[in-house]
Amino acid sequence: MKTIREIGSEFWTNGPTSRNRVFLLSGRTALEYIIRDILKRYEINSALLPSYCCHTMIEPFFRHRIPVRFYDIYFDEVKGSITADVPKARENEVFYFMNYFGFHELRGLDLNEVLDNYAVSIEDRTHSCMGGNSESNADYSYASYRKWTGFDGIAVAVKKNGGFVEYPKTENSGYTSLRRQAFSMKRDFIHSGFGDKEAFLSLFEEAEHLLELDYAGYKPSADTMAAFLQLDTSCIAEKRKENAVVLLEGLKDIPEMERMFSAVKENDVPLFVPALVKTGRTELRKYLIGNTIYCPIHWQVSEFHYGISKRAETLYREELSLVCDQRYDVEDMERMIDCIRKFYVR
């Protein structure tokens, strides 16, 4: 049957779809999607990644048999700032970079100088997507929004020049179903106090295990996409900034903890407020849990981190992420600081 080439009258489609910006299930899904697009266009010999990163940022390169090496990310105690030490580029190498925890202070990395030396660049904007500049200087960028608010899974991949060739068409319904069930059970537990806490924690863990095994090529669910488009980012940013300021001020008087960032600047929207705990991090976390305060650590050293330096390993051993998100207010931040003080004066 011949297609009718009518021009005008009522619309029958939403098109055209932007091919340089694609929504996917998770940050790792987006990164793997970007790597596949890169390999269609470039001859890649290796990838240079920051030493301070989650294993989920490394594994997609291994999946595609791309050798990985690391540049040091460390805390410079003299300058009091997180710092990058980037080696000389190799031929046909991917350069991967990111800011940390929503703060845009990273010494030692001059992007204008660095990016021209690499075949292709990727910026991980997961920690910085709520603040700073809206556009990336990298050839590719991506961001996951799961840690910013209660989405079961959504991320965006962006290509600076040209469009992506493929478009994901399948949802990971098993993963999203588990996450939603866990969300519902936790919501009931928080609001009413009833329910089995271990049950919803087990569902969250099961969902993450499923994603670990099967994450590539999935799009977000339609209702998650709709919720994302209605997200009030200005409200999220304002509350997180307000809470982070309280935490940073409180940490000034606790010598056992070193602030990784000293202030919330104009373009910063904190994901967490990270601090370095010189000794007793495990004991401090247990004490906080005993007071119903749950602070994660970023991240665990994995088998994928082979070759990082002793200097770089320090962040993994000492970092503690203080929660500052939009569910909480100033009084909650003050309670957290008060609990930390009490731990050290016992």
DRENMI-275714 format. One record per residue (C-alpha): x, y, z negated; chain. Coordinates in Angstrom, 3 decimals, padded with zeros to 6 digits. Example, Ala and Ser with C-alpha at 12.3 -4.5 7.8 and 13.67 -1.06 7.14 Angstrom:
BEGIN
+----------+----------+----------+------+
:       px :       py :       pz : lopa :
+----------+----------+----------+------+
:  012.300 : -004.500 : -007.800 :    A :
:  013.670 : -001.060 : -007.140 :    A :
+----------+----------+----------+------+
END
This chain:
BEGIN
+----------+----------+----------+------+
:       px :       py :       pz : lopa :
+----------+----------+----------+------+
:  000.000 :  000.000 :  000.000 :    A :
:  001.345 :  003.412 :  000.960 :    A :
:  001.994 :  005.844 : -001.914 :    A :
: -000.104 :  009.002 : -001.705 :    A :
:  002.145 :  012.096 : -001.705 :    A :
: -000.442 :  014.515 : -003.032 :    A :
:  000.849 :  017.902 : -004.176 :    A :
: -001.081 :  019.846 : -006.795 :    A :
: -004.379 :  019.209 : -008.629 :    A :
: -004.435 :  017.445 : -012.061 :    A :
: -001.311 :  015.834 : -013.597 :    A :
: -001.122 :  012.034 : -013.722 :    A :
:  002.285 :  011.671 : -015.452 :    A :
:  004.450 :  013.303 : -018.122 :    A :
:  007.638 :  013.299 : -015.986 :    A :
:  010.329 :  014.045 : -015.310 :    A :
:  012.083 :  012.573 : -018.362 :    A :
:  015.370 :  014.105 : -019.485 :    A :
:  018.054 :  011.541 : -018.788 :    A :
:  020.857 :  013.242 : -020.674 :    A :
:  019.054 :  012.926 : -024.043 :    A :
:  017.773 :  009.494 : -025.049 :    A :
:  016.154 :  008.332 : -028.296 :    A :
:  017.168 :  004.979 : -029.757 :    A :
:  016.637 :  002.866 : -032.860 :    A :
:  019.749 :  003.629 : -034.943 :    A :
:  023.102 :  005.360 : -034.881 :    A :
:  024.876 :  002.151 : -033.984 :    A :
:  022.333 :  001.518 : -031.217 :    A :
:  023.079 :  005.001 : -029.853 :    A :
:  026.851 :  004.527 : -030.043 :    A :
:  026.706 :  001.162 : -028.276 :    A :
:  024.477 :  002.737 : -025.620 :    A :
:  027.022 :  005.525 : -025.089 :    A :
:  029.926 :  003.074 : -024.850 :    A :
:  028.110 :  001.104 : -022.142 :    A :
:  027.582 :  004.311 : -020.178 :    A :
:  031.248 :  005.278 : -020.573 :    A :
:  032.446 :  001.905 : -019.284 :    A :
:  030.386 :  002.367 : -016.125 :    A :
:  032.336 :  005.539 : -015.316 :    A :
:  035.774 :  005.354 : -016.926 :    A :
:  038.673 :  002.970 : -017.222 :    A :
:  039.177 :  002.811 : -020.994 :    A :
:  042.259 :  001.312 : -022.630 :    A :
:  041.620 :  002.218 : -026.284 :    A :
:  039.623 :  004.308 : -028.729 :    A :
:  040.967 :  006.627 : -031.442 :    A :
:  038.628 :  006.770 : -034.453 :    A :
:  038.772 :  008.567 : -037.810 :    A :
:  040.083 :  006.339 : -040.579 :    A :
:  037.181 :  007.414 : -042.806 :    A :
:  034.066 :  005.884 : -041.266 :    A :
:  031.493 :  003.127 : -041.658 :    A :
:  032.174 : -000.268 : -040.082 :    A :
:  029.057 :  000.310 : -037.945 :    A :
:  030.989 :  003.035 : -036.115 :    A :
:  033.830 :  000.641 : -035.284 :    A :
:  032.027 : -002.596 : -034.448 :    A :
:  030.446 : -001.414 : -031.138 :    A :
:  033.948 : -000.823 : -029.735 :    A :
:  034.960 : -004.346 : -030.737 :    A :
:  031.741 : -005.612 : -029.158 :    A :
:  032.970 : -004.234 : -025.839 :    A :
:  036.560 : -005.401 : -026.393 :    A :
:  037.981 : -001.885 : -026.650 :    A :
:  041.123 : -001.791 : -028.837 :    A :
:  040.751 :  000.629 : -031.745 :    A :
:  043.332 :  002.673 : -033.607 :    A :
:  042.782 :  005.250 : -036.351 :    A :
:  043.850 :  008.775 : -037.186 :    A :
:  044.127 :  009.678 : -040.856 :    A :
:  041.309 :  011.450 : -042.657 :    A :
:  042.413 :  012.267 : -046.191 :    A :
:  041.888 :  014.728 : -049.023 :    A :
:  044.709 :  017.257 : -049.228 :    A :
:  044.961 :  017.998 : -052.960 :    A :
:  047.207 :  021.017 : -052.412 :    A :
:  044.771 :  022.719 : -050.022 :    A :
:  041.739 :  021.208 : -051.721 :    A :
:  040.126 :  020.081 : -048.485 :    A :
:  039.435 :  017.072 : -046.330 :    A :
:  042.007 :  016.944 : -043.544 :    A :
:  042.637 :  015.180 : -040.227 :    A :
:  046.017 :  014.092 : -038.902 :    A :
:  045.572 :  013.362 : -035.190 :    A :
:  048.409 :  011.593 : -033.296 :    A :
:  049.322 :  012.075 : -029.658 :    A :
:  046.717 :  010.816 : -027.197 :    A :
:  047.224 :  007.652 : -025.186 :    A :
:  046.298 :  007.203 : -021.556 :    A :
:  042.610 :  006.440 : -020.856 :    A :
:  041.623 :  006.782 : -024.514 :    A :
:  038.273 :  007.631 : -026.118 :    A :
:  038.462 :  010.234 : -028.888 :    A :
:  035.799 :  009.911 : -031.608 :    A :
:  035.246 :  012.613 : -034.229 :    A :
:  032.776 :  013.787 : -036.857 :    A :
:  032.224 :  016.178 : -039.737 :    A :
:  031.409 :  014.759 : -043.151 :    A :
:  028.352 :  014.960 : -045.400 :    A :
:  026.877 :  017.977 : -043.603 :    A :
:  029.831 :  020.253 : -044.388 :    A :
:  031.676 :  021.762 : -041.423 :    A :
:  035.089 :  022.107 : -043.048 :    A :
:  037.684 :  019.708 : -041.647 :    A :
:  041.269 :  020.939 : -041.514 :    A :
:  043.820 :  019.771 : -038.967 :    A :
:  041.411 :  019.238 : -036.079 :    A :
:  041.426 :  021.903 : -033.377 :    A :
:  038.857 :  020.571 : -030.920 :    A :
:  039.719 :  023.096 : -028.233 :    A :
:  043.241 :  021.698 : -028.207 :    A :
:  042.448 :  018.022 : -028.760 :    A :
:  039.557 :  017.264 : -026.410 :    A :
:  041.446 :  018.104 : -023.203 :    A :
:  043.960 :  015.359 : -023.962 :    A :
:  041.513 :  012.449 : -023.871 :    A :
:  039.710 :  010.640 : -021.062 :    A :
:  036.371 :  010.998 : -022.823 :    A :
:  035.145 :  012.175 : -026.245 :    A :
:  032.316 :  011.162 : -028.591 :    A :
:  031.025 :  013.260 : -031.482 :    A :
:  029.135 :  011.531 : -034.271 :    A :
:  026.702 :  014.225 : -035.450 :    A :
:  024.837 :  012.053 : -037.951 :    A :
:  026.205 :  013.994 : -040.928 :    A :
:  026.014 :  017.397 : -039.255 :    A :
:  022.863 :  017.281 : -037.110 :    A :
:  020.796 :  019.487 : -039.437 :    A :
:  023.218 :  022.405 : -039.411 :    A :
:  025.924 :  024.114 : -037.397 :    A :
:  025.800 :  024.498 : -033.648 :    A :
:  022.984 :  022.788 : -031.778 :    A :
:  025.257 :  021.660 : -028.934 :    A :
:  028.345 :  019.466 : -029.018 :    A :
:  031.621 :  020.134 : -027.205 :    A :
:  032.115 :  016.402 : -026.687 :    A :
:  031.320 :  014.487 : -023.499 :    A :
:  028.886 :  012.383 : -025.525 :    A :
:  027.305 :  012.863 : -028.923 :    A :
:  024.791 :  011.044 : -031.077 :    A :
:  023.024 :  011.351 : -034.418 :    A :
:  021.005 :  009.020 : -036.617 :    A :
:  018.240 :  010.504 : -038.770 :    A :
:  017.527 :  007.530 : -041.063 :    A :
:  019.529 :  008.960 : -043.971 :    A :
:  017.945 :  012.411 : -043.747 :    A :
:  014.343 :  011.415 : -044.388 :    A :
:  012.025 :  008.413 : -044.488 :    A :
:  012.205 :  007.135 : -040.901 :    A :
:  012.315 :  003.420 : -040.243 :    A :
:  014.782 :  004.071 : -037.427 :    A :
:  015.511 :  006.841 : -034.945 :    A :
:  018.640 :  008.274 : -033.346 :    A :
:  019.468 :  010.408 : -030.325 :    A :
:  022.255 :  010.016 : -027.758 :    A :
:  023.263 :  013.013 : -025.638 :    A :
:  025.420 :  013.220 : -022.525 :    A :
:  026.967 :  016.604 : -021.801 :    A :
:  027.199 :  016.266 : -018.021 :    A :
:  024.867 :  014.165 : -015.912 :    A :
:  022.299 :  011.610 : -016.996 :    A :
:  022.302 :  008.130 : -018.473 :    A :
:  021.732 :  005.289 : -016.020 :    A :
:  019.686 :  002.953 : -018.218 :    A :
:  016.777 :  003.679 : -020.535 :    A :
:  015.814 :  001.443 : -023.488 :    A :
:  012.346 : -000.086 : -023.168 :    A :
:  012.103 : -002.526 : -026.094 :    A :
:  011.380 : -001.987 : -029.792 :    A :
:  012.916 : -004.066 : -032.577 :    A :
:  009.549 : -004.760 : -034.178 :    A :
:  010.976 : -007.204 : -036.715 :    A :
:  013.276 : -004.576 : -038.166 :    A :
:  010.750 : -001.738 : -038.201 :    A :
:  008.097 : -003.980 : -039.743 :    A :
:  010.388 : -004.925 : -042.625 :    A :
:  011.379 : -001.297 : -043.234 :    A :
:  007.766 : -000.132 : -043.266 :    A :
:  006.713 : -002.859 : -045.628 :    A :
:  009.569 : -001.929 : -047.958 :    A :
:  008.661 :  001.797 : -047.713 :    A :
:  005.057 :  001.031 : -048.670 :    A :
:  006.043 : -001.123 : -051.647 :    A :
:  008.534 :  001.459 : -052.917 :    A :
:  005.986 :  004.271 : -052.513 :    A :
:  003.510 :  002.340 : -054.676 :    A :
:  006.230 :  001.622 : -057.229 :    A :
:  007.323 :  005.283 : -057.466 :    A :
:  003.802 :  006.714 : -057.650 :    A :
:  002.154 :  004.140 : -059.914 :    A :
:  004.969 :  002.282 : -061.616 :    A :
:  003.473 : -001.019 : -060.498 :    A :
:  005.065 : -003.597 : -058.277 :    A :
:  008.241 : -005.619 : -058.029 :    A :
:  011.297 : -003.437 : -057.486 :    A :
:  013.466 : -006.389 : -056.509 :    A :
:  010.950 : -007.339 : -053.827 :    A :
:  011.199 : -004.097 : -051.851 :    A :
:  014.951 : -003.900 : -052.354 :    A :
:  015.164 : -007.397 : -050.893 :    A :
:  013.116 : -006.283 : -047.871 :    A :
:  015.412 : -003.303 : -047.268 :    A :
:  018.398 : -005.645 : -047.446 :    A :
:  016.741 : -008.122 : -045.076 :    A :
:  016.019 : -005.326 : -042.592 :    A :
:  019.637 : -004.147 : -042.656 :    A :
:  020.864 : -007.703 : -042.137 :    A :
:  018.557 : -008.054 : -039.143 :    A :
:  019.852 : -004.790 : -037.676 :    A :
:  023.428 : -005.951 : -038.267 :    A :
:  022.742 : -008.993 : -036.102 :    A :
:  020.590 : -007.369 : -033.438 :    A :
:  020.848 : -003.613 : -032.855 :    A :
:  021.721 : -003.022 : -029.194 :    A :
:  019.370 : -001.638 : -026.559 :    A :
:  016.348 : -000.738 : -028.695 :    A :
:  014.191 :  002.371 : -028.645 :    A :
:  012.344 :  003.808 : -031.696 :    A :
:  008.672 :  003.052 : -032.215 :    A :
:  006.153 :  005.495 : -030.723 :    A :
:  004.799 :  006.625 : -034.093 :    A :
:  008.307 :  007.180 : -035.468 :    A :
:  009.067 :  009.295 : -032.412 :    A :
:  005.888 :  011.304 : -032.996 :    A :
:  006.778 :  011.851 : -036.662 :    A :
:  010.289 :  012.938 : -035.725 :    A :
:  008.960 :  015.614 : -033.362 :    A :
:  006.972 :  017.094 : -036.251 :    A :
:  009.902 :  017.104 : -038.685 :    A :
:  010.286 :  020.371 : -040.632 :    A :
:  014.068 :  020.685 : -040.468 :    A :
:  014.124 :  024.193 : -041.953 :    A :
:  012.412 :  022.976 : -045.131 :    A :
:  014.822 :  020.033 : -045.396 :    A :
:  017.827 :  022.320 : -044.899 :    A :
:  016.696 :  024.892 : -047.457 :    A :
:  016.067 :  022.338 : -050.204 :    A :
:  019.303 :  020.438 : -049.605 :    A :
:  021.357 :  023.633 : -049.677 :    A :
:  019.708 :  024.757 : -052.897 :    A :
:  020.336 :  021.410 : -054.588 :    A :
:  023.922 :  021.149 : -053.336 :    A :
:  024.827 :  024.576 : -054.730 :    A :
:  023.719 :  023.432 : -058.205 :    A :
:  025.760 :  020.228 : -057.974 :    A :
:  028.910 :  021.968 : -056.743 :    A :
:  028.685 :  024.545 : -059.521 :    A :
:  028.203 :  021.831 : -062.130 :    A :
:  031.131 :  019.754 : -060.878 :    A :
:  033.510 :  022.693 : -061.416 :    A :
:  033.455 :  021.967 : -065.154 :    A :
:  034.096 :  018.218 : -064.865 :    A :
:  037.859 :  017.725 : -064.397 :    A :
:  037.513 :  013.965 : -063.904 :    A :
:  035.773 :  014.602 : -060.577 :    A :
:  037.264 :  016.458 : -057.604 :    A :
:  034.865 :  018.221 : -055.247 :    A :
:  035.575 :  017.303 : -051.625 :    A :
:  033.971 :  020.606 : -050.576 :    A :
:  033.947 :  023.683 : -052.779 :    A :
:  030.978 :  025.590 : -051.343 :    A :
:  027.945 :  025.409 : -049.062 :    A :
:  028.710 :  027.658 : -046.115 :    A :
:  026.349 :  029.222 : -043.590 :    A :
:  026.245 :  026.320 : -041.137 :    A :
:  026.298 :  023.564 : -043.764 :    A :
:  023.293 :  021.369 : -044.556 :    A :
:  024.518 :  018.728 : -047.017 :    A :
:  023.608 :  015.097 : -046.488 :    A :
:  025.200 :  014.353 : -049.891 :    A :
:  027.581 :  016.193 : -052.187 :    A :
:  030.707 :  014.008 : -052.222 :    A :
:  033.156 :  013.953 : -055.114 :    A :
:  036.335 :  012.000 : -055.793 :    A :
:  036.315 :  010.004 : -059.028 :    A :
:  039.934 :  009.415 : -060.008 :    A :
:  039.219 :  006.591 : -062.471 :    A :
:  036.189 :  004.627 : -063.576 :    A :
:  033.987 :  005.093 : -060.517 :    A :
:  032.301 :  001.707 : -061.012 :    A :
:  031.595 :  002.449 : -064.673 :    A :
:  030.225 :  005.902 : -063.853 :    A :
:  027.875 :  004.485 : -061.227 :    A :
:  026.594 :  001.893 : -063.706 :    A :
:  026.014 :  004.608 : -066.295 :    A :
:  024.082 :  006.718 : -063.791 :    A :
:  021.994 :  003.712 : -062.717 :    A :
:  021.181 :  003.167 : -066.378 :    A :
:  019.744 :  006.675 : -066.306 :    A :
:  017.780 :  005.985 : -063.067 :    A :
:  020.236 :  007.937 : -060.873 :    A :
:  021.377 :  006.033 : -057.799 :    A :
:  024.425 :  007.492 : -056.042 :    A :
:  025.892 :  005.569 : -053.088 :    A :
:  029.510 :  005.380 : -051.996 :    A :
:  030.783 :  006.034 : -048.456 :    A :
:  032.012 :  003.562 : -047.381 :    A :
:  033.271 :  000.023 : -047.988 :    A :
:  036.546 : -000.982 : -046.318 :    A :
:  035.777 : -003.821 : -043.912 :    A :
:  037.651 : -006.202 : -041.638 :    A :
:  037.187 : -003.641 : -038.869 :    A :
:  039.305 : -001.078 : -040.744 :    A :
:  042.516 : -002.997 : -040.113 :    A :
:  045.498 : -000.673 : -039.856 :    A :
:  044.312 :  002.375 : -041.818 :    A :
:  046.965 :  003.944 : -044.024 :    A :
:  047.221 :  003.862 : -047.828 :    A :
:  046.587 :  007.599 : -047.825 :    A :
:  043.354 :  007.072 : -045.904 :    A :
:  042.211 :  004.232 : -048.175 :    A :
:  042.059 :  006.612 : -051.152 :    A :
:  038.754 :  008.114 : -050.004 :    A :
:  037.135 :  004.671 : -049.962 :    A :
:  038.316 :  003.929 : -053.510 :    A :
:  037.336 :  007.256 : -055.084 :    A :
:  034.380 :  008.815 : -053.209 :    A :
:  030.948 :  009.063 : -054.853 :    A :
:  027.989 :  010.653 : -053.040 :    A :
:  025.733 :  012.753 : -055.264 :    A :
:  022.158 :  012.830 : -053.998 :    A :
:  020.836 :  016.285 : -053.068 :    A :
:  017.944 :  015.593 : -050.715 :    A :
:  014.562 :  017.231 : -050.319 :    A :
:  012.731 :  014.803 : -052.634 :    A :
:  014.331 :  016.516 : -055.619 :    A :
:  014.621 :  019.944 : -057.178 :    A :
:  017.095 :  021.974 : -059.243 :    A :
:  016.031 :  020.305 : -062.508 :    A :
:  016.921 :  016.899 : -061.052 :    A :
:  020.366 :  018.186 : -060.051 :    A :
:  020.933 :  019.571 : -063.533 :    A :
:  019.947 :  016.217 : -065.041 :    A :
:  022.465 :  014.457 : -062.805 :    A :
:  025.275 :  016.812 : -063.832 :    A :
:  024.293 :  016.473 : -067.490 :    A :
:  024.476 :  012.664 : -067.239 :    A :
:  027.932 :  012.834 : -065.666 :    A :
:  029.157 :  015.142 : -068.437 :    A :
:  027.782 :  012.796 : -071.091 :    A :
:  029.562 :  009.856 : -069.489 :    A :
:  032.928 :  011.575 : -069.845 :    A :
:  032.440 :  012.819 : -073.428 :    A :
:  031.217 :  009.532 : -074.895 :    A :
+----------+----------+----------+------+
END
